[in-house]
């Protein structure tokens, strides 16, 4: 609840959800009740219409079955219906020309004018049922107009109606019940919506509180999944994955700090020890010169280390900018082969850059040159005299594959998966002799990845290693 104190009440998510729930509930209730009202009204009117049709049928039967004067039939029919309380009948009999033949005493209440056009249509066989509203009265009337023909003795228009009092009362009762039910349903719906919103947001409150407790000192902790496989579980999984990435970054940062400290401490300690030894007593000039040469070598090592660290930090912070241009990869590899051939021959190693297929890639020329320079330089460093290094380029579909194969000392299989890690060295003592700090292959991997490619290694101890770099070929327009 502490996290909610600083939030205005109307801005709280549970309040917003509850308000939306109430609004949806009200709109849905109004639509449902309106539909029910219309359907009930329609049904009640149909019942009234059936009742009027039955009355017309009964009236027709009386007229057709009697042999007495028509006026006596009308009088008997009126005496029969006058006592009705709930559905009083109002009727009028007209000739087809509109002359009133007979009418009930109460029909005058309706104020229903004679329409000649309707009479003509009724004479042609049309039947009318309509609702008539009388000024000054709440209850309308429902009137059925139809032609009645009985043999040769009777041919006229009969209009029979009744009050729609029952419909008005039924709909009024229905409306009163609805108006009573809506507030009760609204209160219950509001309480239910509030509880539902609070229950739905409870996992978010847990996520908030649990995430607050995770700091740099306890990145190993994780949020507990609810095992419901819903959106909140997916959120928890995403946060856990983010924490795992942060934990890995912190571990790498701590490892980097420890490795850098170690790498810097060794040459600095060595330089300090040698300086203290030189200062302990006067030395010949030659010893000072040799010491200075050693210092320069150590400073060169530190400079390379610092340059590599700066480059890797730029990679990690996405500050390293790549100038992407079309590059003829075969020409780049041939030039590097020519450049390193003299160094390889000086060590008694045969370096060949065989026939290469023409391949153009889009990349940063400086970084790609750095990538292949590191790989060729490593091959020369770890290949003994009399060995061989082969540089090859092949095209497979939309990928250019560069292979740098040597017959050097090789890499143990258990070490192969770690060689691209920063500061990782298979044999630290031997790497120090060759001037390595364990960052070259990490830089190579980043450059390959930045160019949407990858780098792989296959090696066998005593037989050599093969590094393969895959880069996407430039698409032709």
C-alpha positions as CSV (number, residue, x, y, z in Angstrom):
1,X,0.0,0.0,0.0
2,X,3.0,2.4,0.5
3,X,3.5,2.7,-3.2
4,X,-0.1,3.9,-3.6
5,X,0.1,6.7,-1.1
6,X,1.9,9.0,-3.5
7,X,-0.6,8.4,-6.2
8,X,-3.8,10.4,-6.5
9,X,-6.9,8.3,-5.9
10,X,-8.4,8.9,-9.3
11,X,-5.1,8.0,-11.0
12,X,-4.7,4.6,-9.3
13,X,-5.0,1.7,-11.7
14,X,-7.5,-0.3,-9.5
15,X,-9.8,2.8,-9.4
16,X,-9.6,3.2,-13.2
17,X,-10.4,-0.4,-13.7
18,X,-13.3,-0.2,-11.3
19,X,-14.7,2.9,-13.0
20,X,-14.4,1.2,-16.5
21,X,-16.1,-1.9,-15.1
22,X,-19.0,0.3,-13.7
23,X,-19.3,2.2,-16.9
24,X,-19.4,-1.1,-18.9
25,X,-21.9,-2.6,-16.5
26,X,-24.2,0.4,-16.7
27,X,-24.1,0.6,-20.5
28,X,-24.7,-3.2,-20.8
29,X,-27.5,-3.1,-18.2
30,X,-29.3,-0.2,-20.1
31,X,-29.0,-2.0,-23.4
32,X,-30.3,-5.4,-22.0
33,X,-33.2,-3.8,-20.1
34,X,-34.1,-1.6,-23.1
35,X,-34.2,-4.6,-25.3
36,X,-36.3,-6.5,-22.7
37,X,-38.7,-3.6,-22.4
38,X,-39.2,-3.4,-26.2
39,X,-39.6,-7.2,-26.5
40,X,-42.2,-7.3,-23.6
41,X,-44.1,-4.4,-25.0
42,X,-44.2,-6.0,-28.5
43,X,-45.4,-9.3,-26.9
44,X,-48.1,-7.6,-24.9
45,X,-49.4,-5.7,-28.0
46,X,-49.5,-8.9,-30.0
47,X,-51.6,-10.5,-27.2
48,X,-54.0,-7.5,-27.4
49,X,-54.2,-8.0,-31.2
50,X,-55.0,-11.7,-30.8
51,X,-57.7,-10.8,-28.3
52,X,-59.3,-8.2,-30.7
53,X,-59.2,-10.8,-33.5
54,X,-61.0,-13.3,-31.3
55,X,-63.6,-10.7,-30.5
56,X,-64.2,-9.9,-34.2
57,X,-64.5,-13.6,-34.9
58,X,-67.1,-13.9,-32.0
59,X,-69.0,-10.9,-33.3
60,X,-69.0,-12.4,-36.8
61,X,-70.3,-15.7,-35.5
62,X,-73.2,-14.0,-33.6
63,X,-74.2,-12.1,-36.8
64,X,-74.0,-15.1,-39.1
65,X,-75.9,-17.4,-36.7
66,X,-78.9,-15.3,-35.8
67,X,-81.9,-14.7,-38.0
68,X,-83.1,-11.7,-35.9
69,X,-82.7,-8.1,-36.8
70,X,-79.1,-6.8,-36.9
71,X,-79.8,-4.1,-34.3
72,X,-80.9,-6.8,-31.8
73,X,-77.6,-8.6,-32.4
74,X,-75.6,-5.4,-31.7
75,X,-77.6,-4.8,-28.5
76,X,-77.1,-8.3,-27.2
77,X,-73.4,-8.1,-28.0
78,X,-73.0,-4.7,-26.2
79,X,-74.9,-6.1,-23.1
80,X,-72.6,-9.0,-23.1
81,X,-69.3,-7.0,-23.1
82,X,-70.4,-4.0,-21.0
83,X,-69.6,-5.8,-17.7
84,X,-66.0,-6.5,-18.6
85,X,-63.5,-4.9,-16.3
86,X,-60.0,-5.6,-17.6
87,X,-60.5,-5.6,-21.3
88,X,-63.6,-3.4,-22.1
89,X,-64.7,-3.5,-25.7
90,X,-65.4,-0.5,-27.9
91,X,-66.9,-1.1,-31.3
92,X,-68.4,0.7,-34.2
93,X,-70.2,-0.7,-37.4
94,X,-70.0,1.4,-40.6
95,X,-71.2,1.0,-44.1
96,X,-68.5,1.0,-46.7
97,X,-69.4,4.6,-47.6
98,X,-68.7,5.7,-44.0
99,X,-72.2,5.9,-42.6
100,X,-72.4,4.7,-39.0
101,X,-74.8,1.8,-38.6
102,X,-74.3,1.1,-35.0
103,X,-71.9,2.0,-32.2
104,X,-71.3,1.1,-28.6
105,X,-72.0,3.8,-26.0
106,X,-68.4,4.1,-24.9
107,X,-66.9,4.4,-28.4
108,X,-67.2,8.2,-28.2
109,X,-64.3,8.2,-25.7
110,X,-61.9,7.2,-28.4
111,X,-62.4,10.2,-30.7
112,X,-61.6,8.1,-33.7
113,X,-62.4,10.0,-37.0
114,X,-63.8,8.2,-40.1
115,X,-61.1,8.0,-42.8
116,X,-62.6,7.4,-46.2
117,X,-59.4,6.2,-47.8
118,X,-59.0,3.5,-45.1
119,X,-62.6,2.5,-45.6
120,X,-62.0,2.0,-49.3
121,X,-58.9,-0.1,-48.6
122,X,-60.9,-2.1,-46.0
123,X,-63.6,-2.6,-48.6
124,X,-60.9,-4.0,-50.8
125,X,-59.9,-6.6,-48.2
126,X,-57.2,-4.7,-46.2
127,X,-57.3,-5.1,-42.4
128,X,-56.0,-2.3,-40.1
129,X,-54.7,-2.6,-36.5
130,X,-53.4,0.6,-35.0
131,X,-52.8,2.4,-31.7
132,X,-54.8,5.6,-31.1
133,X,-53.8,8.1,-28.5
134,X,-56.5,10.3,-27.1
135,X,-55.6,13.8,-25.9
136,X,-55.8,14.2,-22.1
137,X,-55.7,10.4,-21.4
138,X,-52.6,8.4,-20.4
139,X,-53.9,5.1,-21.8
140,X,-54.0,4.7,-25.6
141,X,-56.5,2.4,-27.4
142,X,-55.8,-0.4,-29.8
143,X,-58.3,-0.7,-32.6
144,X,-58.9,-3.4,-35.2
145,X,-60.8,-2.4,-38.4
146,X,-62.0,-5.2,-40.8
147,X,-64.7,-5.9,-43.4
148,X,-67.5,-8.2,-42.4
149,X,-69.6,-9.9,-45.0
150,X,-72.4,-12.4,-44.1
151,X,-74.2,-13.8,-47.2
152,X,-76.5,-11.2,-48.6
153,X,-77.9,-9.7,-45.4
154,X,-74.7,-8.0,-44.0
155,X,-71.8,-6.2,-45.6
156,X,-70.1,-3.5,-43.5
157,X,-66.9,-2.4,-41.7
158,X,-66.5,-3.4,-38.1
159,X,-64.1,-1.4,-35.8
160,X,-63.3,-3.1,-32.5
161,X,-61.0,-1.7,-29.8
162,X,-59.9,-1.9,-26.2
163,X,-57.9,0.1,-23.8
164,X,-54.1,-0.7,-23.5
165,X,-54.3,-0.3,-19.7
166,X,-52.9,-3.7,-19.0
167,X,-49.9,-3.0,-21.2
168,X,-49.3,0.4,-19.5
169,X,-49.5,-1.1,-16.0
170,X,-47.3,-4.1,-16.9
171,X,-44.6,-2.0,-18.5
172,X,-44.9,0.5,-15.5
173,X,-44.4,-2.3,-13.0
174,X,-41.5,-3.7,-15.1
175,X,-39.8,-0.2,-15.2
176,X,-40.3,0.2,-11.4
177,X,-38.7,-3.2,-10.8
178,X,-35.8,-2.3,-13.1
179,X,-35.2,1.1,-11.4
180,X,-35.2,-0.7,-8.1
181,X,-32.9,-3.5,-9.4
182,X,-30.3,-1.3,-11.2
183,X,-29.0,0.5,-8.0
184,X,-28.7,-2.8,-6.2
185,X,-26.9,-4.4,-9.1
186,X,-24.8,-1.3,-9.5
187,X,-23.7,-1.4,-5.8
188,X,-22.9,-5.1,-6.1
189,X,-21.2,-4.6,-9.4
190,X,-19.1,-1.8,-8.0
191,X,-18.0,-4.0,-5.0
192,X,-17.3,-6.9,-7.3
193,X,-15.4,-4.7,-9.8
194,X,-13.3,-3.2,-7.0
195,X,-12.5,-6.7,-5.5
196,X,-11.7,-8.0,-9.0
197,X,-9.5,-5.1,-9.8
198,X,-7.6,-5.4,-6.5
199,X,-7.2,-9.2,-7.0
200,X,-6.1,-8.7,-10.6
201,X,-3.5,-6.1,-9.5
202,X,-2.2,-8.0,-6.5
203,X,0.5,-9.8,-8.5
204,X,1.7,-6.4,-9.8
205,X,2.0,-5.2,-6.2
206,X,4.1,-8.3,-5.5
207,X,6.3,-7.8,-8.5
208,X,6.8,-4.1,-7.5
209,X,7.8,-5.0,-3.9
210,X,9.9,-8.0,-4.9
211,X,11.8,-6.0,-7.6
212,X,12.5,-3.2,-5.1
213,X,14.4,-5.7,-2.9
214,X,16.7,-6.8,-5.7
215,X,19.9,-4.8,-5.7
216,X,23.4,-5.2,-7.0
217,X,24.2,-7.3,-3.9
218,X,21.5,-9.9,-4.4
219,X,21.1,-10.2,-8.2
220,X,20.9,-14.0,-7.7
221,X,17.3,-13.7,-6.4
222,X,14.3,-14.1,-8.8
223,X,10.6,-13.3,-8.8
224,X,8.4,-16.3,-8.1
225,X,6.2,-17.4,-11.0
226,X,2.4,-18.0,-10.3
227,X,2.4,-21.0,-12.8
228,X,-0.7,-19.5,-14.5
229,X,1.0,-18.9,-17.9
230,X,-0.8,-15.6,-18.3
231,X,0.4,-12.1,-19.1
232,X,1.7,-11.5,-15.6
233,X,3.7,-14.7,-15.6
234,X,5.2,-13.6,-18.9
235,X,6.0,-10.2,-17.3
236,X,7.7,-12.1,-14.4
237,X,9.7,-14.2,-16.8
238,X,10.8,-11.1,-18.7
239,X,11.9,-9.4,-15.5
240,X,13.7,-12.5,-14.4
241,X,15.5,-12.7,-17.7
242,X,16.5,-9.0,-17.4
243,X,17.8,-9.6,-13.9
244,X,19.8,-12.6,-15.2
245,X,21.3,-10.4,-17.9
246,X,22.2,-7.8,-15.3
247,X,23.7,-10.4,-13.0
248,X,25.8,-11.7,-15.9
249,X,26.9,-8.1,-16.8
250,X,27.8,-7.5,-13.1
251,X,29.8,-10.8,-13.0
252,X,31.6,-9.9,-16.3
253,X,32.3,-6.4,-14.9
254,X,33.6,-7.8,-11.7
255,X,35.7,-10.4,-13.6
256,X,36.9,-7.7,-15.9
257,X,38.0,-5.5,-13.0
258,X,39.8,-8.4,-11.3
259,X,41.5,-9.4,-14.6
260,X,42.5,-5.9,-15.5
261,X,43.9,-5.4,-11.9
262,X,45.8,-8.6,-12.2
263,X,47.2,-7.8,-15.7
264,X,48.3,-4.4,-14.6
265,X,49.7,-5.4,-11.3
266,X,52.2,-7.9,-12.8
267,X,54.1,-5.6,-15.2
268,X,53.9,-2.7,-12.7
269,X,55.3,-4.8,-9.9
270,X,58.0,-6.1,-12.2
271,X,59.0,-2.6,-13.3
272,X,59.0,-1.4,-9.7
273,X,61.1,-4.3,-8.5
274,X,63.6,-3.8,-11.3
275,X,63.8,0.0,-10.6
276,X,64.4,-0.6,-6.9
277,X,67.1,-3.0,-7.8
278,X,68.8,-0.5,-10.1
279,X,68.6,2.2,-7.4
280,X,70.0,0.0,-4.7
281,X,73.6,0.7,-5.9
282,X,75.4,2.3,-8.9
283,X,75.2,0.2,-12.1
284,X,77.1,0.2,-15.4
285,X,75.5,2.1,-18.3
286,X,74.7,-1.1,-20.1
287,X,72.4,-2.3,-17.3
288,X,70.5,0.9,-17.3
289,X,70.0,0.6,-21.0
290,X,68.8,-3.0,-20.7
291,X,66.4,-1.9,-17.9
292,X,65.0,0.9,-20.0
293,X,64.5,-1.5,-23.0
294,X,62.6,-3.8,-20.6
295,X,60.5,-0.9,-19.4
296,X,59.6,0.0,-23.0
297,X,58.5,-3.5,-23.7
298,X,56.3,-3.5,-20.5
299,X,54.9,-0.1,-21.5
300,X,54.1,-1.4,-25.0
301,X,52.3,-4.3,-23.3
302,X,50.3,-1.9,-21.1
303,X,49.5,0.3,-24.0
304,X,48.1,-2.6,-26.1
305,X,46.1,-3.7,-23.0
306,X,44.7,-0.2,-22.5
307,X,43.9,0.2,-26.2
308,X,42.1,-3.2,-26.2
309,X,40.1,-2.3,-23.1
310,X,39.1,1.1,-24.5
311,X,37.9,-0.7,-27.7
312,X,36.0,-3.3,-25.8
313,X,34.3,-0.7,-23.6
314,X,33.2,1.1,-26.7
315,X,31.8,-2.1,-28.0
316,X,29.9,-2.7,-24.8
317,X,28.5,0.8,-24.7
318,X,27.6,0.8,-28.4
319,X,29.9,3.8,-28.9
320,X,32.1,2.0,-31.5
321,X,31.0,3.5,-34.9
322,X,31.3,1.3,-38.0
323,X,31.7,2.9,-41.4
324,X,29.9,0.4,-43.6
325,X,31.0,0.3,-47.2
326,X,31.3,-2.4,-49.9
327,X,34.6,-4.3,-49.4
328,X,36.2,-6.8,-51.8
329,X,37.0,-9.4,-49.2
330,X,39.3,-11.5,-51.5
331,X,41.5,-8.4,-52.2
332,X,41.7,-7.6,-48.4
333,X,42.8,-11.2,-47.6
334,X,45.4,-11.3,-50.4
335,X,46.9,-8.0,-49.1
336,X,47.0,-9.3,-45.5
337,X,48.6,-12.6,-46.8
338,X,51.3,-10.6,-48.5
339,X,51.9,-8.5,-45.4
340,X,52.3,-11.4,-43.0
341,X,54.2,-13.7,-45.4
342,X,57.6,-12.1,-44.5
343,X,56.9,-12.5,-40.8
344,X,55.9,-16.1,-41.3
345,X,59.0,-16.9,-43.4
346,X,61.2,-15.4,-40.7
347,X,59.8,-18.0,-38.3
348,X,60.2,-20.8,-40.9
349,X,56.4,-21.0,-41.5
350,X,54.9,-21.3,-45.0
351,X,51.9,-19.0,-45.4
352,X,49.6,-19.3,-48.5
353,X,46.6,-17.4,-49.6
354,X,45.2,-19.7,-52.2
355,X,43.0,-19.0,-55.1
356,X,40.0,-17.1,-53.8
357,X,36.6,-16.5,-55.2
358,X,35.6,-12.9,-55.7
359,X,33.4,-11.8,-52.7
360,X,32.0,-8.4,-51.8
361,X,30.7,-7.7,-48.3
362,X,29.4,-4.6,-46.6
363,X,31.5,-3.7,-43.6
364,X,33.9,-1.5,-41.8
365,X,37.3,-2.0,-43.5
366,X,39.4,-1.1,-40.5
367,X,37.5,-3.5,-38.2
368,X,37.5,-6.4,-40.7
369,X,41.2,-5.9,-41.3
370,X,41.7,-6.0,-37.5
371,X,39.6,-9.2,-37.3
372,X,41.7,-11.1,-39.8
373,X,45.0,-9.5,-38.6
374,X,44.4,-10.9,-35.1
375,X,43.6,-14.4,-36.4
376,X,46.6,-14.5,-38.8
377,X,48.9,-13.1,-36.1
378,X,47.7,-15.7,-33.6
379,X,48.2,-18.5,-36.2
380,X,51.8,-17.3,-36.7
381,X,52.4,-17.0,-32.9
382,X,51.2,-20.5,-32.1
383,X,52.6,-22.4,-35.1
384,X,56.2,-23.7,-34.7
385,X,58.9,-23.5,-37.3
386,X,58.3,-25.8,-40.3
387,X,54.5,-25.4,-40.0
388,X,52.0,-24.1,-42.5
389,X,49.2,-21.6,-42.5
390,X,46.5,-21.5,-45.2
391,X,44.1,-18.7,-45.9
392,X,41.0,-19.5,-48.0
393,X,37.8,-17.8,-49.1
394,X,34.7,-19.6,-50.3
395,X,31.1,-18.6,-51.2
396,X,28.1,-20.6,-50.0
397,X,24.8,-19.2,-51.2
398,X,24.6,-15.7,-49.6
399,X,27.6,-16.1,-47.2
400,X,31.3,-15.6,-47.6
401,X,33.4,-18.1,-45.5
402,X,36.9,-17.2,-44.6
403,X,39.1,-20.0,-43.3
404,X,42.5,-19.6,-41.5
405,X,44.0,-22.9,-40.9
406,X,47.3,-23.6,-39.2
407,X,49.4,-26.6,-38.1
408,X,50.2,-25.1,-34.7
409,X,50.0,-26.4,-31.1
410,X,46.2,-26.6,-31.2
411,X,43.7,-26.0,-28.4
412,X,42.4,-28.6,-26.0
413,X,38.7,-29.4,-26.6
414,X,37.7,-28.4,-23.1
415,X,39.2,-24.9,-23.7
416,X,37.8,-24.2,-27.1
417,X,34.4,-22.9,-25.8
418,X,36.2,-20.4,-23.5
419,X,38.8,-18.9,-25.9
420,X,36.5,-16.0,-26.9
421,X,36.0,-14.9,-23.3
422,X,37.9,-11.8,-22.2
423,X,41.3,-12.4,-20.6
424,X,41.0,-16.1,-21.1
425,X,44.3,-17.7,-22.0
426,X,44.9,-21.4,-22.6
427,X,48.4,-21.2,-21.3
428,X,49.0,-17.9,-19.5
429,X,52.8,-18.3,-19.2
430,X,53.3,-19.0,-22.9
431,X,50.8,-16.3,-23.9
432,X,52.8,-13.8,-21.8
433,X,55.9,-14.7,-23.7
434,X,54.1,-14.0,-27.0
435,X,52.8,-10.7,-25.7
436,X,49.1,-11.7,-25.5
437,X,46.6,-10.5,-22.9
438,X,43.6,-12.6,-23.8
439,X,41.5,-9.9,-25.5
440,X,42.2,-10.4,-29.2
441,X,39.7,-13.2,-29.8
442,X,37.0,-11.3,-27.8
443,X,37.5,-8.4,-30.2
444,X,37.4,-10.7,-33.2
445,X,34.1,-12.2,-32.0
446,X,32.5,-8.7,-31.5
447,X,33.6,-7.5,-35.0
448,X,32.1,-10.7,-36.6
449,X,28.9,-10.3,-34.7
450,X,28.7,-6.5,-35.5
451,X,28.8,-7.5,-39.2
452,X,25.9,-10.0,-38.8
453,X,28.3,-12.9,-39.0
454,X,29.9,-15.4,-36.7
455,X,33.3,-17.0,-35.9
456,X,33.9,-20.7,-35.1
457,X,36.9,-22.7,-34.2
458,X,37.9,-26.4,-34.7
459,X,41.1,-27.5,-33.1
460,X,43.1,-30.6,-32.1
461,X,46.1,-30.5,-29.8
462,X,49.3,-31.1,-31.7
463,X,47.6,-30.9,-35.1
464,X,46.5,-27.2,-35.3
465,X,43.5,-25.0,-35.4
466,X,41.0,-23.8,-38.0
467,X,39.2,-20.5,-37.5
468,X,36.2,-19.9,-39.8
469,X,34.5,-16.5,-40.2
470,X,31.2,-16.3,-42.0
471,X,30.0,-12.9,-43.3
472,X,26.9,-12.1,-45.4
473,X,27.6,-11.2,-49.0
474,X,26.4,-7.9,-50.3
475,X,23.1,-8.1,-52.0
476,X,23.1,-7.0,-55.6
477,X,20.5,-4.3,-56.5
